[in-house]
Amino acid sequence: MKKLFAVSIVPVLAAVALMGAPQTWTAEISDDMCANNHMKMGAMGKNAKDCTAACVKAGAKHVMITDGKVYKIDNQDFKELAMHAGMPMRITGELSKDGQGVRVSKIEAMPAKKK
């Protein structure tokens, strides 16, 4: 019985450990009003960066979009969110326990593609 418990608990502990561990995504910073469809707000901005800035100024929250999934950003005061909105970035952070949010720790530009 003890062996069965030990074998069954290892995958659970590994999954829990991954939730709190820093992860890196290729993602875009957007806002929760538009998410990945900035056309629905039309007049808010000429591009994703301007639209995100206008929506956040109007009360929206920053979000991270990767592989079509939208994640809440738990630390809205992270200073680089606005600067990097609307562009593909490499974002490092910790996934929240519920899997719906990210606490961002680092945002960096994507490396240039080699020709």
N, C-alpha and C positions, 0 to 999 in steps of 0.2 A: 504494500500500500504506500509506503514511504517513497519508494522508487517511482511509482506512478505519479504521485504528487510532485516530486522533484522534476520529473520530465515534463509535466503539463504546465508548471509554473514558469519555466524558463522562457518560452515564447511570449508570455504575458509581460514578464519583467523587461524583456528586450523591447517590446512595443512601447511600454511606458517610458523607458529610458530615451527612446528616439524622439518622443514628443517634446521633451525638454532640451534636447541637444540642438545646438546650432545647425541649421541647414542652409543651403544656398540654392536660390531659384533664378532662372532667367524669367524676368517678369516686367510688368509695367505698372507704374504708380498712376492711379486714376482717382476718381471720386465716386462716392456711393450713389449719387443721383444719376450719373451717366454710365458708370462702369466701363464697358467696352463699346458703347454706342454713343459717341459724342454728337451725332447728328440729331438725336432727339431733342436736344436743347438748342439747336440751331444758332441763335444769336449770341450764345454765351462766349464764343471764341472762334477764331479762325482755324485753330488746330487743337489737338488733344491737350497740349500744355496750357494754352490760353483758356480752354474750356474748363479744365480741371481747376485752374487758379480762380476763375470766376465762380464756379460752383462751390468751392471751398469758402470763398469770401461770402457767399450767400448762405453758408451754414452746412454744406455737405462735409462729409468726412473723407479723408484719404483712404483708399483701398489698394490692395495689390492684386493684379490679375496675372495668372500664369496657367497655361494650358486650358484656357476657357473658364477657369474657376476663380471666383472673386473671394478674397480673404480680407476681413477687417484688419486694419492696422491698430494694434492696441496702444501704441505710444505715438499718438497724433502730434506730440510736441517734438518729434525727431526732426532736427533742423534741416535735413537734406531732402525731405519729402517734396516740398514745392519746387525746389531747384531741379529735380530729376523727373518731374511728372511728364507723362506723355511719350516717354522714350524707353526702348528696351534697355533694361539695366540688369546687373547681377546684384541680387538682394540677399543678404544674409540675415538670419534671425531665428527665433524660436517659435515653433508652432504652439498655439495655445492648447490646453488640455482638451477642449471641445473640438479641436481641429478646424475651427472657423476663423481664427485670428492669428496674426503674426506680430511678435514684438521685434521690430527691426533693429539690428545692431550695426549694419553697414550697407551702404549703397555704393556701387562702383560701375563705371561705364563698361560697356561690353568691349572686348578687344576687337580691333579692326580685323576684318576678314583678309586673309592672305590671297593674293591673286595668282 
